[in-house]
Amino acid sequence: MDFNLTEDRQMLSDTVRRYLADQYDFDTRYGVLDAAPFHSPAKWAELSELGLIGAFVPEQQGGFGGTGFDITTIFEELGRGLCPEPMLAALMSARAAADCGATALVEELVTGGKRIALAVFEPNADSLALIRTSADKSGDHWVLNGRKSVVYGLPGTDGVLVSARLDEGLGLFLVENPETVDYAMIDGGGAGELILDSATAICLSENAVDIIESVLNAGRLALCAEAVGVMEVLVNMTVDYLKQRTQFGRPIASFQALQHRTVDMAIEMEQCRSITILAASKLGSDAEAKYIAMAKNLIGRAGTMIAEECIQLHGGIGMTWEYPGSHYAKRLMMIDHQLGDHYAQLHRVMES
């Protein structure tokens, strides 16, 4: 089997990598971490112009990609660049809108004219079956009541796609100008709490369970690919540090015990890369949930191990705010907790 990128995807990968290297250095990242909306609207517009959001949506739905490998190609580069732009929210909201047949909305999202987030989970609801946000018909529009928690990419959005309970089933609704409580995430980027108090909404689908599950799987796949990109940079950064740091008159990279530890990390990283490729090949199939859950379970466990090892091998500098390695390690550990940690994914595998 050929694991190399196609020519088109290689061009996309190279474009994103060059842009992030030239236009989104760590000084830019530091500048957006502590101030709302916790990303750069100017850089977001430039990324949209590069066509990244369009690559998340199939051509027949208004985009020009939409496959698992289109998603992993972009997110692996975002991981390498440790980019805090709300691309995960863009991926999930664009695919959800496309699956609901909201063509005009998809066009606005793809061109960067509008940015929305996807709000699914609640403070006491970590699965679709437990969602209690309600949707009631009032005349010719819908009214939503409830609360959504840790909505990725929420600060500064033009609207939110919200999952809400109907009399029968689960629907997906668009809420414009939402009431939010925004905050920065500790690993970069923004999130927020969504307060729905008789909020007026537009119904995109009255039976959206399959759509939401599919969108969440795409988001989990994206996180797996991002983690692979983060791992690669962090492991290489650690190896370079070991070559430069001297002890007892020679580089500590020459110590066999440390070599064994770096080899273990490299093996885990390549296993994560392989299972992400497998999961990407299954996106859109009946088996996508199982394989994506398997990938995220492995990456959650391996990512934590690699992050901890890299920090320990660096010593004190690995814990400092000024050193980029600490930010990569933090992001790698937090990816495990997004859209269900490795324990939740293990249960998904057992249930499939």
Disulfide bonds with the S-S distance in Angstrom:
none
